[in-house]
Amino acid sequence: MKKETIEKFLLKGEKQGNFLISDVATYGCSGGTISELIYYNDTVKFHDKHEDEIWDELNESVQEQGGTHLSYLSCLKGGDQVDDLSTLKNLLSWWVCEVIAQRIMDEREDGSRKMDGFDKIDHLEKRLLADQG
């Protein structure tokens, strides 16, 4: 059985009406945007379930920004409040959900722009494209 990715977790939660991905991307998780990720015991379990994916995202972000993992984490909202493993896992769980939610929103926006461009093609061109497909 394949493990649920964070992206699938977010898409499923939005589909079930638990939250909006746009809210996660805009406001983050610290305000209780994702009800499944409010308490430390929940965010710790989430981190442990998605640890490899979280750290892959973190490694990529650190590499893009330069510097060290600790300097990167200390700049995150709440990074200055990490004082044990639970608060670190909480920070990483919220951070990764926000990063992936922003990515989903970017992809949606890009898809919307592509559709807008297709809608501008006149009727005959659309028909020709459809016939070629």
C-alpha positions in Angstrom: 0.0 0.0 0.0 1.4 3.3 -1.1 1.8 6.0 1.6 -0.3 9.1 1.3 1.7 12.1 0.3 1.3 15.5 1.9 -0.2 16.8 -1.3 -2.8 14.1 -1.3 -3.5 14.7 2.3 -4.2 18.4 1.5 -6.3 17.7 -1.6 -8.3 15.1 0.3 -8.9 17.5 3.2 -10.1 20.2 0.9 -12.3 17.8 -1.0 -13.9 16.7 2.3 -14.6 20.3 3.2 -12.2 20.3 6.2 -10.3 23.3 5.0 -9.3 25.3 1.9 -5.8 24.9 0.5 -5.9 28.6 -0.4 -6.3 29.4 3.3 -3.4 27.2 4.2 -1.3 28.8 1.5 -2.3 32.3 2.6 -2.6 32.1 6.4 -0.6 29.1 7.3 -1.4 26.4 9.9 -0.7 28.2 13.1 -4.2 29.5 13.4 -5.8 26.1 13.3 -6.5 26.1 9.6 -6.1 22.4 9.4 -8.1 20.9 12.3 -6.0 17.7 12.1 -2.9 19.6 12.9 -3.6 21.7 15.9 -2.2 19.8 18.8 1.4 18.7 19.2 0.5 15.0 19.4 -1.2 15.4 16.0 1.7 17.3 14.4 4.3 14.9 15.8 2.4 12.0 14.3 2.0 13.8 11.0 5.8 14.5 11.0 6.6 10.9 11.8 4.3 9.7 9.1 5.7 12.1 6.5 9.3 12.4 7.8 11.1 11.5 4.6 9.0 13.9 2.5 9.3 16.7 5.0 13.0 16.4 5.1 13.3 16.2 1.3 11.4 19.5 1.1 13.5 21.0 3.8 16.8 19.9 2.1 15.6 21.4 -1.2 14.6 24.7 0.4 17.9 25.0 2.3 19.9 24.2 -0.8 17.9 26.9 -2.8 18.4 29.5 0.0 22.0 28.6 0.9 23.1 28.5 4.5 22.4 25.8 7.0 19.3 23.9 8.2 19.4 25.6 11.6 19.7 29.1 10.1 16.8 28.4 7.7 14.6 27.0 10.5 15.3 29.9 12.8 13.9 32.3 10.2 10.6 30.5 9.9 7.6 31.8 11.7 7.8 30.1 15.1 11.4 28.9 14.5 12.6 31.0 17.4 10.3 29.0 19.7 11.7 25.6 19.0 13.0 24.2 22.3 12.4 20.5 22.0 11.8 17.7 19.5 8.0 18.1 19.6 8.1 21.8 18.8 10.5 21.1 16.0 8.2 18.5 14.5 5.3 20.9 14.9 7.1 23.6 13.1 8.1 21.3 10.2 4.6 19.8 9.9 3.0 23.3 9.6 5.8 24.6 7.4 5.6 21.7 4.9 1.8 21.9 4.6 2.1 25.6 3.9 4.9 25.1 1.3 3.0 22.4 -0.5 -0.3 24.3 -0.3 1.4 27.3 -2.0 2.8 25.0 -4.7 -0.7 23.6 -5.3 -2.1 27.1 -5.6 0.7 28.1 -8.0 -0.1 25.0 -10.2 -3.8 25.9 -10.1 -3.0 29.5 -11.2 -0.8 28.2 -14.0 -3.5 25.8 -15.1 -6.0 28.6 -15.1 -3.8 30.8 -17.2 -3.4 28.0 -19.7 -7.2 27.6 -19.9 -7.6 31.4 -20.3 -5.2 31.2 -23.3 -7.1 28.3 -24.8 -10.4 30.2 -24.4 -9.0 33.1 -26.4 -8.6 30.9 -29.5 -11.5 31.4 -31.8 -14.1 28.7 -32.5 -12.5 27.4 -35.7 -9.1 27.0 -34.2 -10.6 25.1 -31.2 -12.3 22.8 -33.6 -9.2 22.2 -35.6 -7.2 21.4 -32.4 -9.9 19.1 -31.2 -10.0 17.2 -34.5 -6.2 16.8 -34.4 -6.3 15.4 -30.9 
